[in-house]
Amino acid sequence: MMISKGLLPCPFCGGKGYLHKATHSSMRFVLCTGCGVTTRSYSTEEKAAAAWNMRKNEVQEDDR
């Protein structure tokens, strides 16, 4: 499954990011089709997308 709606361009190459489901688990991650960079795996699509869309100067509540 690949979903790109709502994802920002890759912060490294400007490529398109897509949400993927890990092959042998229910974990989700985002993969850039341009340079291949990925997020770590997350339990939900929303968490994976939020991690992908976070940029250097932003702080998440969980990081405080």
C-alpha positions, 0 to 999 in steps of 0.5 A: 500500500502506498499513500502520498496524500498530505506528505511534504516533499523529502527534506533531503532531495525534494522527492515524493514520500509514500506511506508503506506497510512493513512486509511482515508486521503492521508497522508503517513507514514513509519512503522517498522515491527520489533518494530512498530515505525512510522514517523509522517504523511506527504503529500507525500511518498518522505517526509515520506521516507526522514524523515525515512531515516534521522539520528540523525547527519543529518539536513534538510533544513527545520530544519534550 
